[in-house]
Amino acid sequence: MSLVSAASLRLVGPGGSTPADPARRDPDELRALAEQAARDLEGAPALEIARWAAQTFGERFCVTSSMADAVLAHLVSRVAPGVDVVFLDTGLHFPETLRVRDEVARTLPVNVRSIRPRLTVGQQDGQYGPRLFNKSPDDCCQLRKVEPLERALTGYDAWAAGLRRDESPSRANTPVVTFDARRGKVKVNPIAAWSQKDVDSYIARFNVPVNELFKQGYGSIGCWPCTRRTKAGEDARAGRWAMFEKTECGLHV
């Protein structure tokens, strides 16, 4: 891992979470806020959507990032310097992904929280058998992504994700703001309406860190066992869980 300061990158182990805050809004209030914002902010610039979330939720707002690139973290940091950026360190990431995480922590005005699963990969192999990702990718994602996210989001009322409508058919109707009823939180998707061209333009304008694997033919980057290069004409996420009827890890469903 690169040498980064403890202030900018926190490695959060299995027991770690953000402490609960008694100022947490009631779920009904959060739902109402999300529904109103979805109407008001549809068609608004991404920076305006991010600013609304930062001003509305303050320290109870965070960004989640897979570190395929740092576009969302950079965007939100422009209106909320010091914002928490949650990264799910599954233990199965490509080295290139971890390098982006470390560069984000080192160069952007954000606080990267690197959240680990309750079980190491070795412990998971011992409990569920080796290569669970090949036998039951849903279970593997639950253990290494979904549960850690639930734990990481404790103490937040809202979180931002980098979902885009053009990534795949399953994301075509992604709202800019929604209420995540399962988690009882507001979910903000500032760049939902962006195209890949918009993303590329933002990266070039601000020199945003990007995962080197994109130059090697990957259209979407997750854990190394479940990610392949995409073929010509495929959508960006076609290389994820290509051997299974699976298009999402469970974080966004």
Secondary structure, DSSP 4 states (H G I P E B T S, - for coil): -----TTTEEEE-TT--PPP-TTPPPHHHHHHHHHHHHHHHTT--HHHHHHHHHHHHGGGEEEE--SSBSHHHHHHHTTSTTEEEEEE--S-B-HHHHHHHHHHHHHSSEEEEEEPPSS-HHHHHHHH-S-HHHH-HHHHHIIIIIHHHHHHTTT-SEEE----TTS-GGGTT--SEEEETTTTEEEE-TTTT--HHHHHHHHHHHT--B-GGGGGT-SS--BGGGB-PPPTT--TTTTBSTTTT----STT-
